[in-house]
Amino acid sequence: MARLPIDQMRPVPPPASPIVEATLGLLHQKVRAAFDAHLAAGGTDFGDFAFAGLGCNVTKDDVAAVEQALLDAGHRFDWSAAISLAERPEAYKGGGDQSSAVVFDHPEAVTAEADEQGRALAGQGDNVVRHEANVTGTARYIRTNERVLAYLTEGVPSGTIAIIDDSGGTLTAPIIEQFAGILCAGGTVRSHLGILSREYGIPCFMNAKLSGIRDGDTVEMEATAAPRTTEDYQTATERTGRVWIVGDAA
């Protein structure tokens, strides 16, 4: 059967990440050094070396040196656990100077300048339950065990609208009933946190896409918006409640 030109083409892999490139560079360097040592000791060729079962002696210090070289070059790692960012802020994106307020900056957040009522649109989310009135309160990022423990000890400030990363609700379960509202960056209206908020009668937006809200800002949730239904998720129908900033952080 005749072969077509496309049969000779090889797929081009995507560019390797800086971490992959640096790690491969380390391995190539170690393999090269080990092979040279093998030849110096009387070895014949690479095939002989490959089947000799010799290690390349990659050490913990070697890996640490690769990581430090990446950091020195300006690379910063993504973090998946808050403890990583807390312990080594200089190594992770979003780390470094922790004095500035943490903010979410979702690329799909719908934003707009302040309207005639002084409300600046700062995002939207999936409303769990429609309430009779919108809710206004003080935005507080609930992202660490330390803040939860402080609120357990001292009480949650009145009018707190909690901004939370995930939909599990485990972190905030002990204090959830004290929130005036909840904005959660993950999950759906059927997530654990959504169910808890509904049972406590707390306005809650799941899958919240927010931008520019600082800890301490006064925000308003459009709790009167229509809730997003199961059918909406199945048909990819957008139905959201809006979030406005109505006052700067004190």
C-alpha positions in Angstrom: 0.0 0.0 0.0 1.3 3.4 -0.9 2.5 5.6 2.0 1.4 9.2 2.2 3.7 12.1 3.2 1.8 12.4 6.5 2.9 8.9 7.4 6.4 10.2 7.7 5.6 13.0 10.0 6.2 12.6 13.7 4.1 14.4 16.3 5.9 17.3 17.9 5.6 17.3 21.7 4.7 20.5 23.5 7.6 22.5 25.0 8.9 21.0 28.2 8.3 23.1 31.4 11.3 24.7 33.1 11.2 22.0 35.8 11.3 19.2 33.2 14.1 20.9 31.3 16.2 21.4 34.4 15.6 17.9 35.7 16.5 16.3 32.3 19.6 18.5 32.1 20.6 17.1 35.5 20.0 13.5 34.4 21.9 14.0 31.1 24.8 15.5 33.0 24.9 12.6 35.5 24.5 9.9 32.8 27.3 11.6 30.8 29.6 11.6 33.8 28.8 8.0 34.6 29.4 6.9 31.0 32.7 8.7 30.9 33.8 7.0 34.1 32.7 3.6 32.6 34.8 4.2 29.5 37.8 5.2 31.6 37.4 2.0 33.6 37.7 -0.1 30.4 34.1 -0.1 29.2 33.5 -0.4 25.4 30.3 1.3 24.3 27.0 2.7 25.6 25.2 -0.6 25.2 27.8 -2.2 27.5 27.2 0.7 29.9 23.4 0.5 29.7 23.4 -3.1 30.7 26.0 -2.8 33.4 23.4 -1.7 36.0 25.5 1.3 37.1 23.7 4.1 39.0 24.0 7.7 38.0 24.3 8.8 41.7 21.7 11.6 41.6 21.7 13.0 45.1 19.4 15.1 47.2 21.9 17.9 46.9 21.8 17.6 43.1 18.0 18.1 43.1 18.2 20.9 45.6 20.8 22.7 43.3 18.5 22.3 40.3 15.6 23.8 42.3 17.8 26.7 43.5 18.9 27.4 40.0 15.3 27.6 38.9 14.5 30.0 41.7 17.5 32.2 41.0 16.4 32.4 37.4 13.0 33.8 38.5 10.9 30.6 38.3 8.2 30.2 40.9 6.4 26.9 41.6 2.6 26.5 41.7 1.4 25.5 45.2 -1.3 22.9 46.0 -1.1 23.1 49.8 -1.3 26.3 51.8 1.4 25.0 54.1 3.9 25.1 51.3 3.2 28.8 50.6 3.3 29.6 54.3 6.6 27.8 54.9 8.4 28.9 51.7 6.7 31.9 50.2 9.8 32.8 48.2 9.5 29.6 46.2 5.9 29.8 45.2 3.7 31.9 43.0 1.7 34.3 45.1 4.4 34.2 47.9 7.0 36.8 48.8 5.7 39.9 50.5 2.7 38.6 52.6 1.9 42.1 53.9 -0.4 42.8 51.0 -4.0 41.5 51.1 -4.7 38.2 49.3 -7.1 38.6 46.4 -8.7 36.2 43.9 -8.2 37.3 40.3 -10.2 34.9 38.2 -9.8 35.5 34.4 -13.5 34.8 33.8 -14.7 37.2 36.5 -17.2 39.8 35.1 -16.1 43.2 36.3 -17.2 46.8 35.7 -16.6 50.2 37.1 -18.8 51.6 39.9 -22.4 52.2 39.0 -24.6 55.1 40.1 -25.0 53.4 43.5 -21.2 53.2 43.9 -21.1 49.4 43.4 -18.1 48.1 41.4 -18.9 44.7 39.8 -16.3 42.2 41.0 -17.4 38.8 39.8 -20.2 36.3 39.9 -21.2 32.9 41.2 -23.8 30.1 41.2 -26.4 31.0 43.7 -27.4 28.1 45.9 -30.8 29.4 47.1 -32.7 32.6 46.2 -33.2 34.9 49.2 -35.6 37.8 49.6 -32.8 40.4 49.8 -29.2 40.9 48.8 -26.7 40.6 51.6 -23.9 43.1 52.3 -21.0 42.4 54.6 -17.2 42.4 55.1 -15.1 40.1 52.9 -12.8 37.8 54.8 -10.6 35.2 53.2 -10.9 31.9 55.1 -7.9 30.0 53.9 -5.9 28.9 56.9 -6.4 26.9 60.0 -5.0 29.8 62.0 -7.8 32.1 61.0 -10.4 29.4 61.7 -8.9 28.8 65.1 -8.9 32.5 65.9 -12.6 32.8 64.9 -13.4 29.7 67.0 -11.7 31.4 70.0 -12.8 35.0 69.5 -15.9 34.6 67.4 -16.5 35.4 63.8 -16.9 39.2 63.3 -20.5 40.2 62.6 -21.4 40.6 59.0 -18.5 38.4 57.7 -18.8 37.2 54.1 -16.4 34.3 53.9 -14.3 33.8 50.7 -13.3 30.2 50.5 -11.1 28.2 48.1 -12.8 24.9 47.8 -16.2 23.3 48.2 -15.5 20.7 50.9 -16.6 22.9 53.8 -14.4 20.9 56.3 -12.2 23.8 57.2 -15.1 26.2 57.9 -17.7 23.7 59.2 -17.2 24.7 62.9 -17.9 28.4 62.3 -20.1 28.3 59.2 -23.3 29.3 61.0 -21.7 32.6 62.0 -21.2 33.8 58.4 -23.4 36.4 56.8 -22.6 35.0 53.4 -20.2 32.7 51.6 -18.3 33.0 48.3 -16.7 29.7 47.3 -14.3 29.5 44.3 -15.1 25.8 43.6 -17.9 23.3 43.5 -21.5 23.4 42.5 -24.8 24.2 44.3 -24.9 20.4 45.3 -21.4 20.4 46.9 -21.1 19.8 50.6 -20.6 23.5 51.4 -23.6 24.4 49.3 -25.8 22.0 51.1 -24.6 23.2 54.5 -25.2 26.8 53.6 -28.7 26.0 52.4 -29.5 24.2 55.7 -28.2 27.1 57.8 -30.0 29.7 55.6 -26.8 31.4 54.6 -26.6 33.1 51.2 -23.9 31.2 49.2 -22.4 31.4 45.8 -20.5 28.3 44.6 -18.1 28.3 41.6 -17.5 32.0 42.4 -15.3 33.8 39.9 -14.0 36.9 41.7 -11.5 39.7 40.9 -10.1 42.4 43.0 -11.8 41.8 46.3 -9.4 42.5 49.2 -9.7 41.2 52.7 -11.8 43.8 54.6 -13.7 45.2 51.6 -17.4 45.7 51.9 -19.2 43.5 49.3 -22.7 42.9 48.2 -24.0 39.5 47.1 -26.9 39.3 44.7 -28.7 36.7 46.8 -31.9 37.5 45.1 -30.6 36.0 41.8 -32.2 32.8 40.5 -30.4 29.7 41.8 -28.5 27.5 39.3 -30.3 24.2 38.8 -29.1 20.7 37.9 -30.5 21.2 34.4 -28.5 24.4 34.1 -25.3 22.4 34.8 -26.3 19.6 32.4 -27.0 22.1 29.6 -24.2 24.5 30.4 -26.7 27.2 30.9 -25.1 30.2 32.7 -27.2 31.5 35.6 -25.3 33.5 38.1 -25.6 36.0 40.9 -23.4 39.1 40.9 -20.9 40.3 43.5 -20.1 44.0 44.0 -17.5 45.9 46.0 -19.3 48.7 47.8 -16.6 49.9 50.1 -12.8 49.7 50.4 -11.0 47.8 53.1 -10.5 49.7 56.3 
